Amino acid sequence: MRSNPFSPSISRRATSALSLALPLVIAAVGAGCSTVPLKEGGTLSSYSNLGAPKGNLQKSRVYVDGVWLAPAKTVAITPTTFAFSAATRIKSPDDRTMVSNALDRALCISLSDKYRTVAPGEPADLTIRSVITDIVPTNKAMAGVSTVVSVGSGFALPVGVPRLPVGLGGLAVEAEAVDGSGVQRAAMVWARGANSLQNKPRVSEVGDAYSLASKFSGEFSRILIARQEPKGLDLSLPSGQRMKSWLGGKPKYAACDAFGREPGLVGAVAAKYGAPPQWTEKKLKPAAAAY
């Protein structure tokens, strides 16, 4: 009979650590999300076409003119702005610029799968206008504690402890795609709060808003590419140009470089250990003034 390779003291410590972690896991699963209301921010050219609200964790109202979008070939992305009420919640202009650039960059990269992206002001079949209408700041102190608990538990437990369900951030965005005459052809009002299981804690006031900006861009780009409101999760594999861009490489179209390059693997490692996104994002010019 083979002997137990682990000493009784090690087994007892692991059991004790697991018993201490379980309440945290249960609490995180049961209450681990922030709430951001879905409301009209007054920045779209029209709200009358939007459908009924959908979703729980992620809430949205959507409109899409699939027939008109079918022949569209080119798209321009106007830099995202902040509604005044949202801008006042984040003290640093650089932090606001970082979030808006992350949103526009993700949108530009995703739309490049179908459309040729051009710089704002150039002739385009579609022009995208996005406004951040609400933002819930991340509690930096609690994000730091969550990082220590999550990373530390990985060395003592067979599974990591989810993020503590305290101090979570959130984001709300409105966006529309208009044609050359300014007629709305697609629109979305969207809101989502960070949760304990899916959003890694980052020690930054905009840590959650930064990651959620890409979530919004992914959803809106799916609508424009599919020319309809998608149903269910997107299980398709990312294209080669997306992978190259996400790894920090040159984007498919030069217009996307206006929003900076993805931090790539360095950014992924930084996120794993809770480092602020400011550490790996290159500073860009400030975005347009608040709406």
Secondary structure, 3 states (H helix, E strand, C coil): CCCCCCCHHHHHHHHHHHHHHHHHHHHHHHHCECCCCCCCCCCCCCCCCCCCCECCCEEEEEEECHHHHCCCCEEEECCCEECHHHHCCCCCHHHHHHHHHHHHHHHHHHHCCCCEEECCCCCCCEEEEEEEEEEECCCHHHHHHHHHHHHHHHHHCCCCCCCCCCCCCEEEEEEEEECCCCCEEEEEEEEEECECCCCCCCCCCCHHHHHHHHHHHHHHHHHHHHCCCCCCCCCCCCCHHHHHHHCCCCCCCHHHHHHCCCCHHHHHHHHHCCCCHHHCCCCCCCCCCCC
